[in-house]
């Protein structure tokens, strides 16, 4: 049964909340709109400060970084006031908490931002927020969250929607560069020795790594560009162990010129990338992780879910996003349930999708978003809807899910399956899942021809697979008038794709 989530949150008070994430390497302000299971950022600005540069040697925040930080924070204060944000929080991390002049800097920063609340997080609190951010996107995550910054690497165990064993290590990329004196071999030895002292990692061996933080995201972006990956989207980008090792080893061996030629990463990040790669190699060696999953959701999203959106934290993120899209872009969000029930005898039971966790979930989500192109221009509807699903903002959709759902809707709007627009789906989906999405799109096209997206015209009609060689559509009584040549032709197309005969009764 598909639950209608389209109207969820419509009665929730509209609000804007802002966080300033003040790290060792950069500062970022994000303003979120409303209260939603998938955080909606409406302002997102980052400035590179390198506040923690030189901290290892001097024990002090960089004077140049402080000066720049106070300028940027004053700007953020003005933006926060203009946008009416509440709450307005500044969370400072490793560099500020470890520096001897950290408290003095915070006092000066508070004078620039009198409307904001300041907190200097300890390592465990920082790890807690990062874990909450990962669980925001992946409630079923079971493994180790590793959040790398400029001054520290936070590690935390996640399982069954909870997190524990949180801790911090001095393996931030700026600090590691300074401790190793820019020597990658020395950096690798420091990383391995540091992780050897984190005893609880032994208990999580063989579990995935969930990688958070700008330096880790830079590794993913370099790899995506180098391999011509079809989505330039780091969030939920996955690599198996062998791929992750190859990626990290290439980055540690590449010259700055080679990385710049590949691009897709700010130049300021390229100097840190080899040190982040050494930390990743040490983590892989220590944990025997079978895969790595990159998460763009970390400390800031963790803060949002705990401080702003705790009331929706129990919602399933993919279903929440699908429901929100249906309510905003479709004609009849309540149609998802009847559509699911009408097609289930063919897809879930006749074709056995109920026994495939991925297909079963995508079937449910596809029913929810089946009509989100209804208000687009008919000449561009198929392509527009395909791209909307493939590139939509939302924390829950995996890359495979995006490719599948987008392809279903392209078929629902009759896009040529050989179109070059569909290349991302061809590359991201197995042949089996690609064909499954095409068939479901054809089924949606049949349904909408038959009933125009209304429940009443589905009543007293039935679609089923009979004896594994017939696709039978029964139209009863007055519903016969909703049949016709177009319905008959689409039934035949769907039957052909399923390898069976069509029978319209």
C-alpha positions in Angstrom: 0.0 0.0 0.0 1.4 3.4 -1.0 0.9 6.0 1.7 0.0 9.5 0.4 2.7 11.9 1.7 2.1 14.7 -0.8 0.3 16.9 1.7 2.7 16.2 4.6 4.2 19.4 5.9 1.7 21.8 4.3 0.5 22.8 7.7 4.0 23.1 9.1 5.0 26.6 10.0 7.1 28.2 7.2 10.4 29.2 8.6 14.0 29.9 7.7 16.9 28.5 9.8 20.6 29.2 9.2 23.9 27.5 10.2 27.4 28.8 9.9 29.9 25.9 9.8 33.2 27.4 10.9 35.9 24.9 10.1 39.7 24.8 10.0 39.8 25.2 6.3 36.6 27.1 5.3 33.4 28.7 6.6 30.0 28.1 5.0 26.6 29.6 5.7 23.5 27.6 4.7 19.9 28.9 5.0 17.2 26.2 5.0 13.6 26.9 4.0 10.8 25.3 6.0 10.7 22.0 7.9 11.2 19.1 5.5 12.6 15.5 5.6 14.8 16.5 2.7 16.5 19.8 3.7 15.9 22.6 1.3 18.8 25.0 1.1 17.9 28.4 -0.4 21.2 30.1 0.4 24.6 28.4 0.4 27.9 30.3 0.4 31.4 29.2 1.3 34.6 31.1 1.8 38.0 29.5 2.2 39.8 30.9 5.2 42.4 28.2 6.2 41.9 29.4 9.7 43.9 26.4 11.0 46.9 27.0 8.8 50.1 26.9 11.0 48.1 25.7 14.1 50.3 22.6 14.4 53.5 24.6 14.7 52.2 27.7 16.6 49.2 26.6 18.5 47.4 29.6 17.2 44.8 30.5 14.6 46.2 32.1 11.5 46.1 35.9 11.8 45.3 36.2 8.1 42.5 33.6 8.5 41.1 35.5 11.5 40.9 38.8 9.7 39.2 37.2 6.7 36.8 35.2 9.0 35.6 38.3 10.8 34.9 40.0 7.5 32.9 37.0 6.2 31.0 36.6 9.5 29.9 40.2 9.5 28.5 39.6 6.0 26.7 36.5 7.2 25.2 38.5 10.0 23.7 41.0 7.5 22.3 38.2 5.3 20.8 36.3 8.3 19.0 39.5 9.5 17.7 40.2 6.0 16.4 36.7 5.5 14.8 36.6 9.0 16.5 33.3 10.0 15.7 31.6 13.3 17.5 29.8 14.7 20.9 31.3 13.6 23.7 29.1 14.8 27.5 29.2 14.4 29.2 25.9 15.0 33.0 26.1 15.3 35.1 22.9 15.1 38.7 21.6 15.5 40.8 24.7 14.8 38.9 27.0 17.1 38.6 24.4 19.9 42.3 23.5 19.8 43.9 27.0 19.3 45.2 28.9 22.3 43.6 32.1 20.8 40.3 30.3 20.0 38.3 31.8 22.8 39.6 35.3 21.9 38.6 34.8 18.3 35.1 33.6 19.3 34.6 36.8 21.4 35.6 38.9 18.4 33.3 36.9 16.1 30.3 37.3 18.5 30.7 41.1 18.2 30.3 40.7 14.4 27.3 38.4 14.8 25.2 39.6 17.7 22.1 37.8 16.3 23.7 34.4 16.3 24.3 31.7 18.8 27.9 30.4 19.0 29.0 26.9 20.0 32.5 25.5 19.9 31.9 21.7 19.4 34.1 19.1 21.0 35.2 16.2 18.9 32.4 13.9 20.0 29.7 16.5 19.4 31.1 17.1 15.9 31.0 13.4 15.1 27.4 13.2 16.5 26.2 15.9 14.1 28.0 14.3 11.2 26.5 10.9 11.9 23.0 12.5 12.1 23.6 14.0 8.7 24.5 10.7 7.2 21.5 9.0 8.8 19.3 11.9 7.4 20.0 10.4 3.9 20.7 6.8 4.8 18.5 5.7 7.8 19.7 2.1 7.4 23.4 3.0 7.3 25.5 0.3 9.0 29.2 1.2 9.2 31.7 3.9 10.0 31.2 7.6 9.3 34.4 9.4 8.7 34.2 13.2 8.5 37.4 14.9 7.4 38.1 18.6 7.9 41.1 20.8 7.9 42.0 20.1 11.6 40.5 16.8 12.5 38.9 13.5 11.3 35.8 12.5 13.2 34.9 8.8 13.4 31.6 7.4 14.6 29.9 4.0 14.3 26.3 4.0 12.9 23.8 1.1 13.0 20.1 0.7 13.3 19.4 4.4 13.0 21.7 5.1 16.0 25.3 6.2 16.5 27.9 5.5 19.1 31.7 5.2 19.7 32.2 8.8 18.5 35.7 10.2 18.6 38.1 12.6 17.0 41.6 12.2 15.6 44.1 14.9 14.5 44.0 13.7 10.8 42.5 16.8 9.2 44.2 17.6 5.9 45.8 20.9 6.9 47.1 19.4 10.2 48.3 16.2 8.5 50.2 18.2 5.8 51.9 20.3 8.5 52.7 17.3 10.7 54.2 15.4 7.8 56.0 18.4 6.3 54.3 17.8 3.0 55.7 14.3 2.8 53.0 11.8 1.6 54.9 8.7 2.8 55.3 10.3 6.2 51.6 11.3 6.1 50.6 7.7 5.4 52.6 6.4 8.4 51.0 9.1 10.7 47.5 8.1 9.5 48.1 4.4 10.0 49.6 4.9 13.5 46.8 7.3 14.6 44.1 4.9 13.5 45.8 2.0 15.2 45.0 3.7 18.5 41.2 3.8 17.8 40.4 0.5 19.4 36.7 0.3 18.5 37.4 0.2 14.7 38.3 -3.4 15.1 34.7 -4.1 16.1 33.4 -2.6 12.9 35.6 -4.4 10.4 34.0 -5.4 7.1 31.4 -2.6 7.3 31.1 0.3 4.7 32.8 3.6 5.1 30.5 6.7 4.8 32.8 9.6 3.8 31.9 13.2 4.7 33.8 16.4 4.3 35.1 18.6 1.5 38.5 16.9 1.2 36.8 13.5 0.7 34.3 15.0 -1.7 37.3 16.3 -3.7 38.5 12.8 -4.2 35.1 11.7 -5.5 34.9 14.7 -7.9 38.4 14.0 -9.3 37.5 10.3 -9.8 34.2 11.2 -11.5 35.9 13.5 -14.0 38.7 11.0 -14.6 36.3 8.2 -15.3 33.6 10.2 -17.2 31.0 9.2 -14.6 27.5 10.2 -15.9 26.4 12.2 -12.9 28.5 15.0 -11.4 26.8 14.4 -8.0 28.9 13.4 -5.1 26.1 12.6 -2.7 25.6 8.8 -2.5 28.3 8.1 -5.0 29.5 4.6 -4.3 32.8 2.7 -5.0 33.7 -0.8 -4.1 36.9 -1.4 -2.2 39.0 -2.1 -5.3 37.8 1.1 -7.0 38.3 3.2 -3.9 41.9 1.9 -3.5 42.6 2.6 -7.2 41.2 6.1 -6.9 43.2 7.0 -3.8 46.4 5.5 -5.1 46.1 7.4 -8.4 45.5 10.7 -6.5 48.5 10.1 -4.2 50.7 9.5 -7.3 49.3 12.2 -9.5 51.0 15.5 -10.0 49.3 18.8 -9.4 49.3 19.4 -13.2 47.6 16.1 -13.8 44.8 16.9 -11.3 44.3 20.4 -12.7 44.0 18.9 -16.2 41.1 16.7 -15.0 39.5 19.6 -13.2 36.1 19.4 -11.4 37.7 20.4 -8.1 38.7 23.9 -6.9 42.4 24.4 -7.1 42.6 25.1 -3.4 41.3 21.6 -2.8 43.9 19.9 -5.0 46.8 20.6 -2.5 44.8 18.7 0.2 43.5 15.8 -2.0 46.6 13.5 -1.8 46.6 13.8 2.0 42.9 13.0 2.2 43.7 10.0 -0.1 46.3 8.8 2.4 43.8 9.0 5.2 41.3 7.0 3.1 43.9 4.3 2.3 44.7 4.0 6.0 41.0 3.7 6.8 40.4 1.0 4.2 43.4 -0.9 5.5 42.2 -0.6 9.1 38.5 -1.4 8.6 38.6 -3.8 5.6 35.6 -1.8 4.3 34.0 -3.5 1.3 32.7 -0.2 -0.1 32.8 3.6 0.4 29.7 5.8 0.1 30.3 9.5 -0.2 27.8 11.7 1.6 27.3 15.4 1.0 25.1 15.4 4.1 27.1 15.9 7.3 27.4 18.3 10.2 25.2 21.0 8.7 22.4 18.6 7.8 22.8 16.8 11.2 22.3 20.2 12.9 19.2 20.8 10.7 17.6 17.5 11.5 18.2 17.8 15.3 17.6 21.6 15.8 14.9 22.3 13.1 13.3 19.2 11.6 13.3 16.6 14.5 9.5 16.3 14.0 10.0 14.7 10.6 13.1 12.6 11.3 11.1 9.3 11.3 9.9 9.8 7.7 11.5 7.7 5.0 13.6 10.2 3.0 12.9 8.8 -0.5 9.1 8.5 0.0 9.0 12.0 1.6 10.8 13.5 -1.5 8.6 11.6 -3.9 5.4 12.7 -2.1 6.6 16.3 -2.0 7.3 16.3 -5.8 3.9 14.7 -6.5 2.1 17.3 -4.4 4.0 20.2 -6.0 4.2 19.1 -9.6 1.4 16.5 -10.3 -2.4 16.8 -10.9 -3.6 14.2 -8.4 -1.2 13.1 -5.7 -3.8 10.7 -4.2 -3.7 8.6 -7.4 -0.4 6.9 -6.3 -2.2 4.3 -4.2 -4.8 3.2 -6.8 -2.1 3.1 -9.5 0.1 0.9 -7.3 -2.8 -1.4 -6.6 -3.8 -1.6 -10.2 -0.4 -2.5 -11.6 0.8 -4.7 -8.7 -0.8 -7.9 -10.1 1.4 -7.6 -13.2 4.6 -6.1 -11.8 4.9 -7.2 -8.2 3.4 -10.6 -8.5 3.3 -11.5 -12.2 6.9 -10.4 -12.9 8.1 -11.1 -9.4 9.3 -7.6 -8.5 8.1 -8.2 -4.9 11.1 -10.5 -4.5 13.6 -7.8 -5.6 14.1 -5.2 -3.0 15.3 -2.5 -5.4 12.5 -3.1 -8.0 9.8 -3.3 -5.3 11.0 0.1 -3.8 11.3 1.8 -7.2 7.8 0.6 -8.2 6.4 2.3 -5.1 8.3 5.5 -5.7 7.5 5.6 -9.4 3.8 5.4 -8.7 4.1 8.4 -6.5 6.0 10.6 -9.1 4.2 9.2 -12.1 2.5 12.5 -13.1 5.1 15.1 -12.2 5.5 16.2 -15.8 1.9 17.1 -16.3 2.4 20.9 -16.3 5.5 20.9 -18.6 5.3 21.9 -22.3 4.2 18.8 -24.3 7.1 19.2 -26.8 9.7 19.0 -23.9 7.8 17.1 -21.3 9.6 13.8 -21.6 13.1 15.3 -21.5 12.2 17.9 -18.8 10.8 15.2 -16.5 13.7 12.9 -17.1 16.2 15.6 -16.2 14.1 16.7 -13.2 14.2 13.3 -11.6 17.8 12.6 -12.5 19.1 15.9 -11.1 16.6 16.7 -8.4 17.8 18.0 -5.0 17.0 15.5 -2.2 19.1 13.5 0.2 17.5 10.0 -0.3 17.7 9.1 -3.9 20.6 6.9 -4.8 22.2 7.3 -8.2 20.7 4.1 -9.4 17.2 5.2 -8.1 17.5 8.5 -10.0 18.4 6.7 -13.2 15.6 4.2 -12.8 12.8 6.7 -11.9 13.9 9.2 -14.6 13.8 6.4 -17.2 10.3 5.3 -16.1 9.0 8.8 -16.5 10.7 9.2 -19.9 8.8 6.1 -21.0 5.6 7.3 -19.5 5.9 10.4 -21.7 6.9 8.3 -24.7 10.6 9.4 -25.2 12.5 7.4 -27.8 14.4 4.7 -25.8 17.4 5.3 -28.1 17.6 9.0 -27.3 21.0 10.2 -26.2 19.4 12.0 -23.4 18.9 8.6 -21.7 22.6 7.8 -21.7 23.0 8.3 -17.9 20.4 5.6 -17.3 22.0 3.3 -19.8 25.3 3.6 -17.9 24.0 3.5 -14.4 21.5 0.7 -14.7 22.0 -3.0 -15.4 20.4 -4.3 -18.5 17.7 -6.0 -16.4 16.8 -2.9 -14.5 16.9 -0.7 -17.7 14.4 -3.0 -19.4 12.3 -3.1 -16.2 12.1 0.7 -16.1 11.1 0.9 -19.8 8.3 -1.6 -19.2 6.9 0.3 -16.2 7.0 3.5 -18.2 4.9 1.8 -20.9 2.5 0.6 -18.3 2.1 4.1 -16.9 1.4 5.3 -20.4 -1.4 2.7 -20.7 -2.9 3.7 -17.4 -3.0 7.4 -18.1 -4.5 6.8 -21.5 -7.2 4.7 -19.9 -8.2 6.9 -17.0 -6.5 10.3 -17.4 -5.1 10.0 -13.9 -8.5 9.6 -12.1 -9.4 6.8 -9.8 -13.0 6.7 -10.9 -12.1 5.5 -14.4 -9.9 2.7 -13.0 -12.9 1.2 -11.2 -14.3 -2.0 -12.6 -11.1 -2.4 -14.8 -8.4 -5.0 -14.3 -5.0 -5.8 -15.7 -3.3 -9.2 -15.2 -0.9 -11.7 -16.6 -2.7 -14.9 -17.5 -0.9 -18.2 -17.9 2.4 -16.3 -18.3 1.7 -15.7 -22.0 -1.2 -13.2 -22.0 -1.6 -9.6 -20.8 -5.3 -9.2 -20.2 -7.1 -5.9 -19.8 -10.7 -6.2 -18.7 -13.0 -3.2 -19.2 -16.5 -3.6 -17.6 -19.8 -1.9 -18.2 -19.6 1.9 -18.7 -15.8 1.7 -18.5 -15.7 0.3 -22.0 -16.1 3.9 -23.3 -12.7 4.7 -21.8 -11.2 2.1 -24.1 -10.4 2.8 -27.7 -7.8 2.5 -30.4 -5.1 4.4 -28.4 -5.6 2.1 -25.4 -5.6 -1.0 -27.6 -2.3 0.1 -29.2 -0.6 0.9 -25.9 -1.7 -2.5 -24.5 -0.1 -4.2 -27.4 3.1 -2.3 -27.0 3.3 -3.2 -23.3 2.5 -6.8 -24.1 5.2 -6.9 -26.7 7.8 -5.6 -24.3 6.8 -8.3 -21.8 7.0 -11.0 -24.5 3.3 -12.0 -24.2 0.1 -11.6 -26.3 -2.3 -8.7 -25.6 -6.0 -9.4 -24.9 -8.5 -6.6 -24.5 -11.8 -7.8 -23.1 
